[in-house]
Amino acid sequence: MSRAILSVMAGLLCALAGMRYAASLQGDALRLSRWEQVLRHLELLLREGTLSIPDALCAAADEALPPDNLLRDMAARLSASPLTSLREAYQACSGPCPEQTVLSRLFDRMGRGTKESRCLAVQQGSEEIALLARSAQAKADKDVKLYRTLGLVGGACLTILLL
């Protein structure tokens, strides 16, 4: 009896692992898509030129998603310590992620220069993020069903094998 329960539990854990990985692929694509939206909004705010950089970061971050939270954290850090560069604020607030190199370069370039060079940096960063987002979405579209199916089939096989 306990062997059967343990077998089913092992199968369910295997299925759950496949589903969790599939969800992480979708989450990566959604996060990158949100970065693209936020950066386009930030570019418009910078072109307008009426807001300081911390205020523009806060205004661009209008939802409760990870990219928005990161921008708000950066704005708070910049407001608390005005001598901090954008790149330093980004590195202090962010964790490891696939888009880290692009964003680090973006905030480094955005932290210096004229209004036009800052807008250009955000535009180029947004284009790079858009490429990453399309790539992540294509990978998610291709692999999500595969990992879900592998998890379920692997879980079923494991359950049968352990029984």
C-alpha positions as CSV (number, residue, x, y, z in Angstrom):
1,M,0.0,0.0,0.0
2,S,2.7,2.5,1.0
3,R,4.8,1.4,-2.1
4,A,1.9,2.3,-4.3
5,I,1.4,5.7,-2.7
6,L,5.1,6.5,-3.0
7,S,5.1,5.4,-6.6
8,V,2.2,7.7,-7.4
9,M,3.9,10.6,-5.5
10,A,7.2,10.1,-7.4
11,G,5.2,10.2,-10.7
12,L,3.4,13.3,-9.6
13,L,6.6,15.0,-8.7
14,C,8.1,14.2,-12.1
15,A,5.0,15.6,-13.8
16,L,5.2,18.7,-11.6
17,A,8.9,19.2,-12.5
18,G,8.0,19.2,-16.2
19,M,5.1,21.6,-15.7
20,R,7.2,23.9,-13.6
21,Y,10.0,24.2,-16.2
22,A,7.4,24.9,-18.9
23,A,5.9,27.7,-16.7
24,S,9.4,29.2,-16.2
25,L,9.9,29.3,-20.0
26,Q,6.6,31.2,-20.3
27,G,7.6,33.5,-17.4
28,D,10.8,34.4,-19.1
29,A,9.0,35.3,-22.3
30,L,6.4,37.4,-20.4
31,R,9.1,39.2,-18.3
32,L,11.1,40.1,-21.5
33,S,7.9,41.3,-23.2
34,R,7.2,43.5,-20.2
35,W,10.7,44.9,-20.3
36,E,10.1,45.9,-23.9
37,Q,6.9,47.7,-23.0
38,V,8.5,49.5,-20.0
39,L,11.5,50.6,-22.0
40,R,9.3,52.0,-24.8
41,H,7.3,54.0,-22.2
42,L,10.6,55.1,-20.6
43,E,11.9,56.4,-23.9
44,L,8.7,58.5,-24.4
45,L,9.1,59.9,-21.0
46,L,12.7,60.8,-21.6
47,R,11.9,62.4,-24.9
48,E,9.3,64.6,-23.2
49,G,12.1,65.8,-20.9
50,T,10.0,67.1,-18.0
51,L,10.9,64.4,-15.5
52,S,14.2,63.6,-13.8
53,I,15.5,60.1,-14.4
54,P,14.3,58.6,-11.0
55,D,10.8,60.1,-11.7
56,A,10.8,58.8,-15.2
57,L,11.8,55.3,-13.9
58,C,8.9,55.4,-11.5
59,A,6.4,56.7,-14.1
60,A,7.4,54.0,-16.6
61,A,6.9,51.3,-13.9
62,D,3.1,51.4,-13.7
63,E,2.4,47.7,-12.9
64,A,3.3,45.2,-10.2
65,L,5.5,43.0,-12.3
66,P,9.3,42.2,-11.8
67,P,10.6,44.8,-14.3
68,D,8.4,47.5,-12.9
69,N,9.5,46.6,-9.3
70,L,13.1,46.8,-10.3
71,L,12.7,50.2,-11.9
72,R,11.0,51.5,-8.7
73,D,13.8,50.0,-6.6
74,M,16.3,51.7,-8.8
75,A,14.5,55.1,-8.6
76,A,14.3,54.8,-4.8
77,R,18.1,54.0,-4.7
78,L,18.9,57.0,-7.0
79,S,16.7,59.3,-5.0
80,A,18.3,58.2,-1.7
81,S,21.8,58.4,-3.1
82,P,22.0,60.9,-6.0
83,L,25.7,60.2,-6.7
84,T,24.9,56.6,-7.6
85,S,25.1,55.9,-11.3
86,L,22.2,54.2,-13.1
87,R,24.4,51.1,-13.7
88,E,25.3,50.8,-10.1
89,A,21.7,51.2,-9.1
90,Y,20.7,48.5,-11.6
91,Q,23.4,46.1,-10.4
92,A,22.5,46.6,-6.7
93,C,18.8,46.0,-7.4
94,S,18.9,43.2,-9.9
95,G,19.6,39.5,-9.7
96,P,20.9,37.1,-12.3
97,C,18.7,37.0,-15.4
98,P,19.2,36.4,-19.2
99,E,18.7,40.1,-20.0
100,Q,21.2,41.3,-17.5
101,T,24.0,42.2,-19.9
102,V,21.7,44.2,-22.2
103,L,20.1,46.1,-19.3
104,S,23.5,46.7,-17.6
105,R,24.8,48.2,-20.9
106,L,21.6,50.2,-21.3
107,F,21.7,51.8,-17.9
108,D,25.4,52.5,-18.2
109,R,24.8,54.4,-21.5
110,M,21.6,56.0,-20.2
111,G,23.4,57.4,-17.1
112,R,25.5,59.8,-19.1
113,G,25.2,62.1,-22.1
114,T,22.6,64.3,-23.5
115,K,18.9,63.8,-23.6
116,E,19.1,62.5,-27.2
117,S,21.9,60.1,-26.4
118,R,19.9,58.8,-23.4
119,C,16.8,58.3,-25.6
120,L,18.9,56.5,-28.2
121,A,20.4,54.2,-25.5
122,V,16.9,53.3,-24.3
123,Q,15.7,52.8,-27.9
124,Q,18.6,50.5,-28.7
125,G,18.2,48.6,-25.4
126,S,14.5,48.2,-26.2
127,E,15.3,46.8,-29.6
128,E,17.8,44.3,-28.1
129,I,15.2,43.3,-25.4
130,A,12.6,42.9,-28.2
131,L,14.9,40.4,-29.9
132,L,15.4,38.5,-26.7
133,A,11.6,38.6,-26.1
134,R,10.9,37.2,-29.5
135,S,13.5,34.5,-29.1
136,A,12.2,33.6,-25.6
137,Q,8.6,33.5,-26.9
138,A,9.6,31.3,-29.8
139,K,11.4,28.9,-27.4
140,A,8.4,28.9,-25.1
141,D,6.0,28.2,-27.9
142,K,8.1,25.3,-29.1
143,D,9.2,23.8,-25.8
144,V,6.3,24.3,-23.3
145,K,4.2,21.5,-24.7
146,L,7.2,19.3,-24.9
147,Y,8.2,19.7,-21.3
148,R,4.7,19.3,-20.0
149,T,4.3,16.1,-22.0
150,L,7.7,14.8,-20.9
151,G,6.9,15.5,-17.3
152,L,3.5,13.7,-17.6
153,V,4.9,10.7,-19.6
154,G,8.0,10.5,-17.4
155,G,5.8,10.6,-14.3
156,A,3.5,7.9,-15.6
157,C,6.5,5.7,-16.6
158,L,8.1,6.2,-13.2
159,T,4.9,5.3,-11.4
160,I,4.5,2.1,-13.4
161,L,8.2,1.2,-13.0
162,L,8.0,1.7,-9.2
163,L,4.8,-0.3,-8.9
